[in-house]
């Protein structure tokens, strides 16, 4: 395993852990008329929007190196 892949994995893991750790804080700070599960699901969708482009870029890079 190369050191750059290890660094990317650690950075992405730290970012994901930080964003997941914000979910209870965001759920508690929501307006009372919103369901906490829906609010947390929205937070998870925002996290997916952040990481999906990164995932697709890495996948494209791996495919180009393979061919």
C-alpha positions in Angstrom: 0.0 0.0 0.0 1.4 3.4 -0.9 1.7 6.1 1.6 -0.5 8.5 -0.4 -3.4 6.0 -0.3 -2.9 5.6 3.5 -2.9 9.4 4.0 -6.1 9.8 1.9 -7.8 7.1 3.8 -7.0 8.6 7.1 -8.1 12.1 6.0 -11.4 10.8 4.6 -12.0 8.7 7.7 -11.4 11.7 10.0 -13.7 13.9 8.0 -16.4 11.2 8.0 -16.1 10.6 11.7 -16.3 14.4 12.3 -19.4 14.7 10.1 -21.1 11.7 11.7 -20.3 13.1 15.2 -22.2 16.2 14.3 -25.4 14.4 13.7 -26.6 14.3 17.3 -25.7 17.9 17.8 -27.6 18.9 14.7 -30.6 16.7 15.6 -30.8 18.3 19.0 -30.6 21.8 17.6 -33.4 21.3 15.1 -36.8 23.1 15.4 -39.1 21.1 17.6 -41.7 20.5 14.8 -39.3 18.5 12.7 -38.8 14.8 13.4 -35.2 14.1 14.6 -34.8 11.1 12.3 -35.7 13.1 9.2 -33.2 15.8 10.3 -30.5 13.2 10.8 -31.2 11.6 7.5 -30.8 15.0 5.8 -27.4 15.3 7.5 -26.4 11.9 6.2 -27.5 12.9 2.7 -25.3 16.0 2.9 -22.4 13.8 3.9 -23.1 11.5 0.9 -23.1 14.6 -1.4 -19.7 15.5 0.0 -18.1 12.1 -0.4 -19.7 10.8 -3.6 -17.7 13.1 -5.9 -14.5 12.2 -4.1 -15.4 8.5 -4.5 -16.1 8.9 -8.2 -12.8 10.8 -8.8 -10.8 8.1 -7.0 -12.6 5.5 -9.0 -11.8 7.3 -12.3 -8.1 7.6 -11.3 -7.9 3.9 -10.5 -9.5 2.9 -13.8 -7.2 5.1 -15.7 -4.1 3.6 -14.0 -5.4 0.1 -14.6 -5.8 0.6 -18.4 
